[in-house]
């Protein structure tokens, strides 16, 4: 009898040693919770909204091993181990960690009504995004037998246990100024002895919570959110600006002054046609938008979202007369405007900028939009409507001025000119408002007043 028990014990010890050997095969670096920073009780941190997590691990990355419900096997883990993560769970973990440190997180998890959720969303002044850049795991899912062998008779929890280490890159986006203001990386770690039926997601949420806590304990992040203190530029990557160091033909900060020709004061088709010839097609990458000349030196206005981060774009003049290259001089993402300049102007290209009317066209006045709706082949399309209203519209927390009109515009019109009834430039197309994704036009289209576009691009307008 004693011999039989000794044999059974030897088998258990052998299996236990085998399991320990398997669990020890992957190195998982440990991290700790950083010390919380102090803030005055009357501090008012800027509200932050969590936008979500992106898995940035390269395809084919091996993060560690999973010991399944067998005693002598193991499975390599890759980036797909985290494909079941839920944003609401990560948002809850982040909100809990940062709110304990005094941060104001626009948490929509406890809202009941859609109106509450929208109000909570609009309250945010910053958007916080997370990117998974590294992970190391040593995980087991061995059921009750494995738990019995490795942890003893008192263990009956089944599911996933083990160790997980992650590294998160955080990006803080200023929604009022439409720019990234801070980036940093933090690490998180968890070691779970008992099995949990929520699996790897549970381990990740625990490690993510530590990474979120350590973000809140970052002094530069803390001082920016609590006190508005801008961090130095050390957080920026060497090539954070994709165009940094690339040769330019023009000084992007050079003065641009427009000598405005006399305003047109007659309503006729010829004035509208002349103004339409001033519009251009702007192509950046695989997408396109519209624009228009404002100087004979080749300066062009368009939307910032049309050019994105491009340094140079393709410009096609009216009637597809010329295919040219323009340099992006400067842009303002908050107002969604950009200034371009042709690198070379053909001698036979006649640039005749239209007069600029800074007085907004009156409600019910006729207006015209020019651009390339839907497809670049639709360049030089002119549509007509009326001014519906003068608006102050809040977008991502920033209240801006717009001209509302029912003149038809759809994707591709962006950046094109809005003409008044006399053929003067009154604004710039920026977006349409659709209630259904299938709508091509709802009659609710908004335009940036031309005086706003010039102001946000530091362009001076003077009389001739």
BAGU-154701 format. One record per residue (C-alpha): x, y, z; residue in one letter. Coordinates in pm, 1 decimal, decimal comma. Last residue first. Layout:
BEGIN
+----------+----------+----------+------+
:       c1 :       c2 :       c3 : rest :
+----------+----------+----------+------+
:        X :        Y :        Z :    A :
...
+----------+----------+----------+------+
//
This chain:
BEGIN
+----------+----------+----------+------+
:       c1 :       c2 :       c3 : rest :
+----------+----------+----------+------+
:   -603,1 :   9720,4 :  -5480,9 :    X :
:   -786,7 :   9663,9 :  -5150,3 :    X :
:   -607,5 :   9447,9 :  -4896,4 :    X :
:   -651,7 :   9089,3 :  -4772,9 :    X :
:   -386,7 :   8946,7 :  -4541,9 :    X :
:   -341,9 :   8570,9 :  -4514,4 :    X :
:   -259,8 :   8426,8 :  -4173,6 :    X :
:   -409,2 :   8084,4 :  -4256,4 :    X :
:   -678,8 :   8105,0 :  -3986,4 :    X :
:   -774,5 :   8456,5 :  -4096,4 :    X :
:   -796,4 :   8373,5 :  -4466,7 :    X :
:  -1029,1 :   8078,8 :  -4404,6 :    X :
:  -1245,8 :   8280,6 :  -4165,5 :    X :
:  -1284,8 :   8564,1 :  -4418,4 :    X :
:  -1386,2 :   8307,1 :  -4680,3 :    X :
:  -1676,8 :   8178,3 :  -4473,0 :    X :
:  -1641,3 :   7800,6 :  -4432,1 :    X :
:  -1932,5 :   7620,4 :  -4596,0 :    X :
:  -2208,9 :   7392,2 :  -4473,6 :    X :
:  -2443,2 :   7157,3 :  -4656,3 :    X :
:  -2786,8 :   7040,9 :  -4544,8 :    X :
:  -2971,1 :   6970,9 :  -4871,5 :    X :
:  -2959,1 :   6602,1 :  -4783,5 :    X :
:  -2724,7 :   6491,3 :  -5059,2 :    X :
:  -2601,8 :   6146,8 :  -5164,4 :    X :
:  -2796,2 :   5978,1 :  -4884,3 :    X :
:  -2710,5 :   5610,3 :  -4834,5 :    X :
:  -2537,1 :   5667,2 :  -4501,5 :    X :
:  -2854,9 :   5820,5 :  -4367,8 :    X :
:  -2901,2 :   6146,7 :  -4178,9 :    X :
:  -2650,9 :   6331,8 :  -4393,2 :    X :
:  -2475,9 :   6661,5 :  -4321,2 :    X :
:  -2249,2 :   6791,7 :  -4595,0 :    X :
:  -1894,0 :   6910,4 :  -4552,3 :    X :
:  -1623,0 :   7172,2 :  -4622,8 :    X :
:  -1705,8 :   7389,8 :  -4922,5 :    X :
:  -1525,7 :   7724,3 :  -4915,1 :    X :
:  -1664,9 :   8073,0 :  -4884,2 :    X :
:  -1782,5 :   8397,7 :  -5043,6 :    X :
:  -1580,7 :   8409,8 :  -5364,2 :    X :
:  -1745,0 :   8662,9 :  -5595,8 :    X :
:  -1950,6 :   8537,7 :  -5891,8 :    X :
:  -2236,0 :   8786,2 :  -5853,4 :    X :
:  -2486,5 :   8552,9 :  -5682,4 :    X :
:  -2222,3 :   8450,7 :  -5428,3 :    X :
:  -1967,1 :   8184,8 :  -5501,0 :    X :
:  -1863,0 :   7894,8 :  -5276,8 :    X :
:  -1522,4 :   7769,0 :  -5383,2 :    X :
:  -1398,2 :   7409,0 :  -5366,8 :    X :
:  -1218,5 :   7270,5 :  -5063,0 :    X :
:  -1440,1 :   6963,8 :  -5031,7 :    X :
:  -1645,9 :   6910,1 :  -5348,2 :    X :
:  -1497,3 :   6561,0 :  -5375,3 :    X :
:  -1752,3 :   6406,8 :  -5138,5 :    X :
:  -2092,9 :   6564,9 :  -5190,7 :    X :
:  -2228,3 :   6913,2 :  -5259,3 :    X :
:  -2576,9 :   7029,3 :  -5362,3 :    X :
:  -2664,9 :   7393,2 :  -5292,4 :    X :
:  -2895,5 :   7384,2 :  -4989,1 :    X :
:  -2681,7 :   7631,0 :  -4797,3 :    X :
:  -2542,9 :   7686,6 :  -4448,5 :    X :
:  -2266,1 :   7942,9 :  -4400,1 :    X :
:  -2047,7 :   7845,9 :  -4108,1 :    X :
:  -1887,0 :   7994,3 :  -3797,0 :    X :
:  -1711,1 :   7775,1 :  -3542,9 :    X :
:  -1770,5 :   7644,5 :  -3190,0 :    X :
:  -1501,8 :   7396,4 :  -3080,5 :    X :
:  -1603,0 :   7100,3 :  -2861,4 :    X :
:  -1562,1 :   6832,9 :  -3126,2 :    X :
:  -1772,1 :   7038,7 :  -3368,0 :    X :
:  -2001,2 :   7308,0 :  -3229,3 :    X :
:  -2186,3 :   7494,3 :  -3502,7 :    X :
:  -2250,4 :   7869,0 :  -3517,3 :    X :
:  -2463,8 :   7914,1 :  -3824,9 :    X :
:  -2579,4 :   8161,0 :  -4088,5 :    X :
:  -2881,1 :   8015,1 :  -4262,8 :    X :
:  -3026,6 :   7862,1 :  -4579,8 :    X :
:  -2816,9 :   8045,5 :  -4839,5 :    X :
:  -2958,4 :   7946,9 :  -5176,4 :    X :
:  -2884,4 :   7685,0 :  -5438,6 :    X :
:  -2680,9 :   7622,2 :  -5753,1 :    X :
:  -2441,1 :   7349,1 :  -5861,8 :    X :
:  -2136,4 :   7377,3 :  -6088,1 :    X :
:  -1927,8 :   7072,9 :  -6184,4 :    X :
:  -1579,6 :   7164,2 :  -6310,0 :    X :
:  -1433,0 :   6819,9 :  -6220,4 :    X :
:  -1669,4 :   6522,7 :  -6250,1 :    X :
:  -1386,4 :   6299,4 :  -6376,7 :    X :
:  -1231,9 :   6332,5 :  -6029,7 :    X :
:  -1522,1 :   6136,9 :  -5888,2 :    X :
:  -1786,2 :   6194,8 :  -5617,8 :    X :
:  -1819,1 :   6572,0 :  -5665,6 :    X :
:  -1538,7 :   6760,4 :  -5845,3 :    X :
:  -1584,8 :   7125,8 :  -5757,7 :    X :
:  -1782,6 :   7446,0 :  -5789,6 :    X :
:  -2060,3 :   7565,3 :  -5557,1 :    X :
:  -2301,9 :   7845,9 :  -5645,2 :    X :
:  -2507,8 :   8079,1 :  -5426,2 :    X :
:  -2841,3 :   8260,1 :  -5461,5 :    X :
:  -2951,1 :   8473,8 :  -5165,4 :    X :
:  -3213,4 :   8328,1 :  -4928,4 :    X :
:  -3008,5 :   8429,5 :  -4618,8 :    X :
:  -2768,7 :   8706,2 :  -4710,9 :    X :
:  -2426,9 :   8643,6 :  -4860,0 :    X :
:  -2156,7 :   8691,5 :  -4596,3 :    X :
:  -1952,6 :   9008,5 :  -4627,3 :    X :
:  -1592,7 :   8903,2 :  -4692,7 :    X :
:  -1644,6 :   8903,9 :  -5069,0 :    X :
:  -1327,4 :   8795,4 :  -5246,2 :    X :
:  -1284,3 :   8891,1 :  -5610,9 :    X :
:  -1206,0 :   8605,5 :  -5848,7 :    X :
:   -852,0 :   8497,3 :  -5920,5 :    X :
:   -747,5 :   8513,2 :  -6287,1 :    X :
:   -474,1 :   8259,4 :  -6356,0 :    X :
:   -408,7 :   8224,8 :  -6729,1 :    X :
:   -171,7 :   7936,1 :  -6792,1 :    X :
:     31,5 :   8001,9 :  -7108,7 :    X :
:    358,0 :   8060,3 :  -6927,2 :    X :
:    320,5 :   7743,8 :  -6720,8 :    X :
:    339,5 :   7809,2 :  -6345,5 :    X :
:    587,1 :   7596,5 :  -6149,9 :    X :
:    582,5 :   7491,1 :  -5785,0 :    X :
:    216,8 :   7587,3 :  -5751,3 :    X :
:    132,3 :   7711,9 :  -5403,4 :    X :
:    -95,6 :   7557,4 :  -5140,9 :    X :
:   -276,7 :   7697,1 :  -4836,3 :    X :
:   -489,8 :   7472,1 :  -4615,7 :    X :
:   -817,3 :   7502,1 :  -4426,2 :    X :
:   -996,9 :   7268,2 :  -4183,9 :    X :
:  -1067,6 :   7533,5 :  -3913,8 :    X :
:   -918,8 :   7306,4 :  -3647,2 :    X :
:   -678,3 :   7147,7 :  -3893,9 :    X :
:   -505,9 :   7472,5 :  -3985,1 :    X :
:   -275,8 :   7439,4 :  -4282,5 :    X :
:     52,6 :   7564,4 :  -4421,3 :    X :
:    261,2 :   7573,2 :  -4737,0 :    X :
:    144,4 :   7255,6 :  -4908,8 :    X :
:    348,8 :   7248,2 :  -5228,8 :    X :
:    172,8 :   7230,3 :  -5564,3 :    X :
:    239,5 :   7006,8 :  -5863,2 :    X :
:     72,9 :   7057,1 :  -6203,3 :    X :
:   -159,0 :   6891,1 :  -6453,0 :    X :
:   -278,4 :   7166,6 :  -6689,2 :    X :
:   -587,6 :   7231,7 :  -6901,4 :    X :
:   -808,5 :   6971,7 :  -6739,3 :    X :
:  -1105,6 :   7201,3 :  -6821,2 :    X :
:  -1016,1 :   7391,0 :  -6504,3 :    X :
:   -673,3 :   7324,5 :  -6355,0 :    X :
:   -547,7 :   6990,3 :  -6228,8 :    X :
:   -336,3 :   7006,4 :  -5913,5 :    X :
:   -130,4 :   6717,8 :  -5778,1 :    X :
:    -14,1 :   6740,5 :  -5419,3 :    X :
:    312,4 :   6801,5 :  -5235,9 :    X :
:    389,7 :   6791,9 :  -4864,6 :    X :
:    110,0 :   6544,9 :  -4786,3 :    X :
:     -0,1 :   6511,2 :  -4424,4 :    X :
:   -372,8 :   6539,3 :  -4503,5 :    X :
:   -422,3 :   6725,8 :  -4832,5 :    X :
:   -804,0 :   6710,2 :  -4856,3 :    X :
:   -852,2 :   6715,9 :  -4477,1 :    X :
:   -681,5 :   7055,4 :  -4461,7 :    X :
:   -942,8 :   7196,3 :  -4699,1 :    X :
:   -845,8 :   7399,0 :  -5007,5 :    X :
:   -699,7 :   7740,1 :  -5096,1 :    X :
:   -455,1 :   7791,2 :  -5381,0 :    X :
:   -160,9 :   8028,6 :  -5427,8 :    X :
:    -29,0 :   8024,0 :  -5784,9 :    X :
:    141,3 :   8362,4 :  -5815,2 :    X :
:   -175,7 :   8500,5 :  -5977,1 :    X :
:   -332,3 :   8485,2 :  -5633,0 :    X :
:   -644,5 :   8326,7 :  -5473,5 :    X :
:   -672,3 :   8016,1 :  -5689,8 :    X :
:   -934,6 :   7754,8 :  -5604,4 :    X :
:   -964,2 :   7411,6 :  -5445,0 :    X :
:  -1124,2 :   7069,9 :  -5487,6 :    X :
:  -1091,0 :   6724,5 :  -5341,7 :    X :
:   -924,4 :   6399,1 :  -5432,2 :    X :
:   -822,4 :   6067,3 :  -5286,5 :    X :
:   -565,7 :   5807,7 :  -5396,1 :    X :
:   -265,3 :   5997,1 :  -5262,6 :    X :
:   -338,1 :   6368,6 :  -5267,0 :    X :
:   -530,0 :   6507,8 :  -5565,8 :    X :
:   -659,0 :   6866,0 :  -5583,2 :    X :
:   -891,8 :   6960,1 :  -5871,1 :    X :
:   -902,0 :   7330,8 :  -5950,3 :    X :
:  -1144,4 :   7624,8 :  -5940,8 :    X :
:  -1070,5 :   7960,9 :  -6111,8 :    X :
:  -1262,3 :   7858,9 :  -6422,7 :    X :
:  -1570,8 :   7855,3 :  -6199,0 :    X :
:  -1520,6 :   8225,2 :  -6123,6 :    X :
:  -1522,0 :   8311,1 :  -6492,0 :    X :
:  -1837,2 :   8101,7 :  -6544,9 :    X :
:  -2014,9 :   8270,8 :  -6254,6 :    X :
:  -1928,9 :   8614,1 :  -6393,2 :    X :
:  -2047,9 :   8512,6 :  -6742,2 :    X :
:  -2376,4 :   8375,1 :  -6610,5 :    X :
:  -2492,9 :   8714,9 :  -6492,7 :    X :
:  -2568,7 :   8893,0 :  -6167,4 :    X :
:  -2381,6 :   9221,1 :  -6175,2 :    X :
:  -2184,6 :   9365,5 :  -5882,7 :    X :
:  -1845,0 :   9202,2 :  -5915,7 :    X :
:  -1614,7 :   9313,4 :  -5637,9 :    X :
:  -1310,7 :   9520,2 :  -5730,7 :    X :
:   -985,1 :   9321,0 :  -5725,3 :    X :
:   -845,9 :   9210,2 :  -5387,2 :    X :
:   -475,4 :   9253,2 :  -5349,1 :    X :
:   -397,5 :   8942,5 :  -5148,0 :    X :
:   -100,3 :   8934,7 :  -4913,6 :    X :
:     90,2 :   8617,6 :  -4828,6 :    X :
:    385,9 :   8657,4 :  -4593,9 :    X :
:    630,4 :   8366,7 :  -4582,7 :    X :
:    581,8 :   8108,8 :  -4308,7 :    X :
:    584,0 :   7809,0 :  -4543,3 :    X :
:    904,9 :   7938,0 :  -4707,6 :    X :
:    893,4 :   7794,5 :  -5057,8 :    X :
:   1076,1 :   7528,8 :  -5258,3 :    X :
:   1092,0 :   7280,1 :  -4977,1 :    X :
:   1342,6 :   7003,6 :  -4917,8 :    X :
:   1241,7 :   6729,1 :  -4674,1 :    X :
:   1384,9 :   6770,4 :  -4326,4 :    X :
:   1053,4 :   6722,3 :  -4149,4 :    X :
:    789,4 :   6600,6 :  -4394,4 :    X :
:    672,5 :   6298,6 :  -4191,1 :    X :
:    658,6 :   6519,8 :  -3879,6 :    X :
:    719,7 :   6275,1 :  -3596,1 :    X :
:   1056,1 :   6196,1 :  -3755,0 :    X :
:   1274,7 :   6228,7 :  -3448,4 :    X :
:    987,1 :   6118,8 :  -3230,4 :    X :
:    826,0 :   6385,5 :  -3018,9 :    X :
:    830,5 :   6333,9 :  -2645,3 :    X :
:   1141,2 :   6552,3 :  -2609,2 :    X :
:    948,4 :   6852,6 :  -2740,6 :    X :
:    889,1 :   7006,1 :  -2399,8 :    X :
:    555,9 :   6947,7 :  -2230,6 :    X :
:    285,8 :   7215,5 :  -2239,9 :    X :
:    149,9 :   7313,7 :  -1900,9 :    X :
:   -230,8 :   7317,2 :  -1922,5 :    X :
:   -253,7 :   7278,1 :  -1544,9 :    X :
:   -427,1 :   6946,2 :  -1484,4 :    X :
:   -404,6 :   6781,3 :  -1826,9 :    X :
:    -58,6 :   6909,9 :  -1920,1 :    X :
:     82,9 :   6874,8 :  -1570,0 :    X :
:    -30,2 :   6511,3 :  -1542,3 :    X :
:     97,0 :   6409,0 :  -1885,3 :    X :
:    437,0 :   6565,1 :  -1813,5 :    X :
:    443,4 :   6413,1 :  -1464,2 :    X :
:    357,8 :   6054,7 :  -1566,0 :    X :
:    158,4 :   5905,9 :  -1275,9 :    X :
:   -159,6 :   5907,9 :  -1486,1 :    X :
:     23,6 :   5705,6 :  -1749,4 :    X :
:    137,2 :   5463,6 :  -1481,3 :    X :
:   -224,4 :   5404,2 :  -1381,3 :    X :
:   -316,3 :   5333,3 :  -1743,6 :    X :
:    -30,9 :   5081,7 :  -1778,0 :    X :
:   -144,0 :   4915,0 :  -1453,9 :    X :
:   -502,0 :   4890,3 :  -1582,5 :    X :
:   -375,0 :   4747,5 :  -1911,9 :    X :
:   -205,5 :   4462,6 :  -1723,0 :    X :
:   -534,0 :   4375,1 :  -1550,8 :    X :
:   -733,6 :   4410,6 :  -1871,8 :    X :
:   -483,7 :   4187,8 :  -2054,8 :    X :
:   -506,8 :   3911,4 :  -1795,8 :    X :
:   -886,3 :   3915,2 :  -1811,4 :    X :
:   -886,3 :   3912,1 :  -2190,3 :    X :
:   -655,1 :   3610,4 :  -2182,4 :    X :
:   -927,5 :   3397,9 :  -2030,4 :    X :
:  -1256,8 :   3525,1 :  -1894,4 :    X :
:  -1285,4 :   3190,3 :  -1713,1 :    X :
:  -1015,9 :   3282,1 :  -1463,8 :    X :
:   -756,9 :   3038,4 :  -1330,0 :    X :
:   -576,1 :   3117,1 :  -1009,5 :    X :
:   -214,3 :   3230,1 :   -991,6 :    X :
:   -254,3 :   3555,7 :  -1183,2 :    X :
:     54,0 :   3764,9 :  -1250,0 :    X :
:     -9,9 :   4100,8 :  -1414,4 :    X :
:    206,6 :   4362,1 :  -1581,1 :    X :
:    171,5 :   4704,3 :  -1740,5 :    X :
:    416,4 :   4930,4 :  -1915,6 :    X :
:    401,7 :   5295,8 :  -2018,7 :    X :
:    480,8 :   5484,5 :  -2338,0 :    X :
:    447,6 :   5853,7 :  -2421,9 :    X :
:    287,3 :   6091,9 :  -2667,7 :    X :
:    165,8 :   6447,5 :  -2623,0 :    X :
:     -2,2 :   6736,6 :  -2801,1 :    X :
:   -153,2 :   6573,1 :  -3108,5 :    X :
:   -343,5 :   6842,0 :  -3301,6 :    X :
:   -697,3 :   6959,7 :  -3367,3 :    X :
:   -678,3 :   7278,4 :  -3159,4 :    X :
:   -998,1 :   7219,0 :  -2964,5 :    X :
:   -980,8 :   6839,5 :  -2982,2 :    X :
:   -627,8 :   6826,5 :  -2839,5 :    X :
:   -512,6 :   6468,1 :  -2902,5 :    X :
:   -321,6 :   6269,9 :  -2640,6 :    X :
:   -136,5 :   5962,7 :  -2772,9 :    X :
:    -40,3 :   5667,2 :  -2558,1 :    X :
:    198,6 :   5386,7 :  -2647,9 :    X :
:    127,3 :   5076,8 :  -2442,9 :    X :
:    375,4 :   4808,8 :  -2337,4 :    X :
:    246,0 :   4475,5 :  -2213,6 :    X :
:    350,6 :   4204,9 :  -1966,0 :    X :
:    145,5 :   3892,4 :  -1900,7 :    X :
:    186,3 :   3615,7 :  -1645,3 :    X :
:    -20,3 :   3302,7 :  -1576,9 :    X :
:   -381,3 :   3199,1 :  -1538,6 :    X :
:   -656,0 :   3093,4 :  -1774,6 :    X :
:   -956,8 :   2885,2 :  -1680,1 :    X :
:  -1048,3 :   2656,9 :  -1389,6 :    X :
:  -1051,6 :   2749,1 :  -1023,6 :    X :
:  -1028,9 :   2436,6 :   -803,3 :    X :
:   -708,9 :   2503,8 :   -613,0 :    X :
:   -700,7 :   2376,7 :   -255,0 :    X :
:   -556,9 :   2038,9 :   -355,3 :    X :
:   -235,2 :   2179,4 :   -486,7 :    X :
:   -109,0 :   2450,0 :   -721,3 :    X :
:     71,3 :   2274,4 :  -1004,0 :    X :
:    -89,0 :   1929,8 :  -1000,7 :    X :
:   -437,2 :   2042,1 :   -895,8 :    X :
:   -434,0 :   2333,9 :  -1138,4 :    X :
:   -337,9 :   2099,9 :  -1417,4 :    X :
:   -614,8 :   1859,9 :  -1327,8 :    X :
:   -880,7 :   2132,7 :  -1287,1 :    X :
:   -836,0 :   2285,7 :  -1628,6 :    X :
:   -498,1 :   2343,1 :  -1793,7 :    X :
:   -519,9 :   2688,6 :  -1946,3 :    X :
:   -171,9 :   2826,9 :  -1905,1 :    X :
:     -9,3 :   3154,0 :  -1990,1 :    X :
:    344,5 :   3284,7 :  -2029,9 :    X :
:    308,6 :   3615,7 :  -2211,6 :    X :
:    519,7 :   3900,1 :  -2346,1 :    X :
:    367,6 :   4202,5 :  -2518,6 :    X :
:    485,2 :   4504,7 :  -2718,3 :    X :
:    344,1 :   4799,5 :  -2913,7 :    X :
:    -22,7 :   4802,8 :  -2809,0 :    X :
:   -157,0 :   5144,7 :  -2908,5 :    X :
:   -376,0 :   5363,3 :  -2690,0 :    X :
:   -573,2 :   5677,3 :  -2774,8 :    X :
:   -671,3 :   5962,7 :  -2546,8 :    X :
:   -899,8 :   6234,2 :  -2682,7 :    X :
:   -881,5 :   6573,1 :  -2514,9 :    X :
:  -1137,9 :   6847,2 :  -2456,8 :    X :
:  -1420,9 :   6610,1 :  -2368,4 :    X :
:  -1764,0 :   6751,9 :  -2283,9 :    X :
:  -1905,4 :   6657,0 :  -2623,0 :    X :
:  -1890,5 :   6285,1 :  -2534,9 :    X :
:  -2071,0 :   6332,7 :  -2204,6 :    X :
:  -2344,8 :   6531,7 :  -2374,5 :    X :
:  -2382,2 :   6261,4 :  -2639,7 :    X :
:  -2400,7 :   5985,7 :  -2378,5 :    X :
:  -2662,1 :   6171,7 :  -2178,7 :    X :
:  -2874,1 :   6223,7 :  -2490,2 :    X :
:  -2844,3 :   5851,1 :  -2567,6 :    X :
:  -3006,4 :   5782,6 :  -2231,5 :    X :
:  -2873,1 :   5541,6 :  -1970,5 :    X :
:  -2519,5 :   5661,3 :  -1900,3 :    X :
:  -2302,0 :   5453,1 :  -1667,2 :    X :
:  -2056,4 :   5333,7 :  -1932,5 :    X :
:  -2023,3 :   5676,9 :  -2092,6 :    X :
:  -1704,6 :   5772,1 :  -1905,4 :    X :
:  -1579,7 :   6116,5 :  -1992,4 :    X :
:  -1267,0 :   6079,2 :  -1778,5 :    X :
:  -1177,9 :   6360,5 :  -1537,3 :    X :
:   -846,8 :   6282,0 :  -1366,7 :    X :
:   -813,6 :   6282,2 :   -987,9 :    X :
:   -577,0 :   5989,1 :   -941,1 :    X :
:   -860,0 :   5746,0 :   -863,9 :    X :
:  -1021,7 :   5878,0 :  -1182,5 :    X :
:   -720,1 :   5758,7 :  -1380,9 :    X :
:   -725,7 :   5394,7 :  -1268,5 :    X :
:  -1104,2 :   5352,6 :  -1276,8 :    X :
:  -1141,8 :   5525,0 :  -1613,3 :    X :
:   -869,8 :   5309,2 :  -1768,3 :    X :
:  -1020,3 :   4982,4 :  -1646,2 :    X :
:  -1371,5 :   5083,8 :  -1756,6 :    X :
:  -1248,5 :   5197,1 :  -2097,4 :    X :
:  -1062,4 :   4868,0 :  -2140,2 :    X :
:  -1379,9 :   4672,4 :  -2060,5 :    X :
:  -1591,6 :   4893,2 :  -2289,6 :    X :
:  -1339,3 :   4852,4 :  -2571,6 :    X :
:  -1368,7 :   4472,9 :  -2564,0 :    X :
:  -1064,0 :   4255,8 :  -2635,0 :    X :
:  -1135,6 :   3938,2 :  -2833,6 :    X :
:   -850,4 :   3977,5 :  -3082,8 :    X :
:   -587,8 :   3969,7 :  -2809,3 :    X :
:   -438,3 :   3625,8 :  -2880,8 :    X :
:   -435,9 :   3731,2 :  -3245,3 :    X :
:    -96,6 :   3897,0 :  -3190,8 :    X :
:     72,5 :   3558,4 :  -3154,7 :    X :
:     89,0 :   3282,7 :  -2894,0 :    X :
:    288,3 :   2964,3 :  -2939,6 :    X :
:    116,9 :   2651,6 :  -2814,8 :    X :
:    244,6 :   2418,8 :  -2543,1 :    X :
:    229,7 :   2050,2 :  -2472,0 :    X :
:    325,5 :   1824,6 :  -2179,8 :    X :
:     33,9 :   1845,5 :  -1937,7 :    X :
:   -268,3 :   1890,7 :  -2157,0 :    X :
:   -536,8 :   2152,0 :  -2114,9 :    X :
:   -335,6 :   2415,6 :  -2300,6 :    X :
:      1,5 :   2568,4 :  -2207,0 :    X :
:      2,9 :   2898,4 :  -2393,3 :    X :
:    333,9 :   3044,3 :  -2505,5 :    X :
:    495,0 :   3380,6 :  -2568,4 :    X :
:    449,6 :   3701,2 :  -2768,3 :    X :
:    534,9 :   3566,2 :  -3111,5 :    X :
:    489,3 :   3836,2 :  -3376,5 :    X :
:    375,8 :   3701,6 :  -3714,5 :    X :
:    185,7 :   4014,4 :  -3813,5 :    X :
:    341,1 :   4314,5 :  -3641,2 :    X :
:    205,4 :   4418,1 :  -3299,7 :    X :
:     18,4 :   4746,6 :  -3336,9 :    X :
:   -309,1 :   4634,9 :  -3180,4 :    X :
:   -507,8 :   4956,0 :  -3157,9 :    X :
:   -688,0 :   5054,2 :  -2838,3 :    X :
:   -982,4 :   5289,9 :  -2797,3 :    X :
:  -1095,6 :   5653,4 :  -2811,1 :    X :
:  -1080,0 :   5729,0 :  -2439,1 :    X :
:  -1230,1 :   6072,1 :  -2371,3 :    X :
:  -1053,2 :   6323,3 :  -2148,1 :    X :
:  -1197,6 :   6618,3 :  -1954,2 :    X :
:   -944,6 :   6891,5 :  -1862,5 :    X :
:   -832,4 :   6874,1 :  -1500,5 :    X :
:   -994,6 :   7110,0 :  -1249,7 :    X :
:   -780,8 :   7134,4 :   -935,9 :    X :
:   -960,4 :   7228,2 :   -610,4 :    X :
:   -824,2 :   6923,8 :   -426,2 :    X :
:   -469,3 :   7017,3 :   -515,3 :    X :
:   -282,7 :   6746,4 :   -706,8 :    X :
:    -34,4 :   6485,6 :   -585,6 :    X :
:    132,6 :   6241,2 :   -819,9 :    X :
:     72,1 :   5868,2 :   -771,2 :    X :
:    381,7 :   5651,9 :   -729,0 :    X :
:    433,2 :   5412,1 :  -1018,1 :    X :
:    266,1 :   5069,1 :  -1015,1 :    X :
:    518,1 :   4796,2 :  -1093,8 :    X :
:    647,9 :   4614,4 :  -1399,1 :    X :
:    773,5 :   4258,1 :  -1449,5 :    X :
:    942,2 :   4121,2 :  -1759,0 :    X :
:    798,8 :   3792,5 :  -1892,2 :    X :
:   1067,3 :   3544,7 :  -1997,4 :    X :
:    915,5 :   3230,7 :  -2146,2 :    X :
:   1027,7 :   2873,8 :  -2069,1 :    X :
:    949,3 :   2878,6 :  -1697,1 :    X :
:    591,4 :   2762,2 :  -1738,7 :    X :
:    702,4 :   2451,4 :  -1925,7 :    X :
:    956,8 :   2358,9 :  -1659,0 :    X :
:    698,7 :   2411,9 :  -1387,0 :    X :
:    461,1 :   2181,9 :  -1573,6 :    X :
:    725,2 :   1911,2 :  -1606,2 :    X :
:    814,8 :   1940,0 :  -1239,6 :    X :
:    448,0 :   1901,6 :  -1149,3 :    X :
:    415,9 :   1596,7 :  -1370,0 :    X :
:    717,8 :   1437,8 :  -1203,2 :    X :
:    591,1 :   1524,2 :   -855,1 :    X :
:    250,0 :   1374,7 :   -939,3 :    X :
:    407,0 :   1056,9 :  -1075,6 :    X :
:    634,2 :   1026,4 :   -771,8 :    X :
:    335,5 :   1069,5 :   -542,1 :    X :
:    150,1 :    793,6 :   -722,7 :    X :
:    452,4 :    564,7 :   -691,1 :    X :
:    486,0 :    646,1 :   -319,2 :    X :
:    119,3 :    569,1 :   -266,5 :    X :
:    157,9 :    228,1 :   -430,5 :    X :
:    467,1 :    152,0 :   -223,3 :    X :
:    280,4 :    240,1 :     96,1 :    X :
:      0,0 :      0,0 :      0,0 :    X :
+----------+----------+----------+------+
//
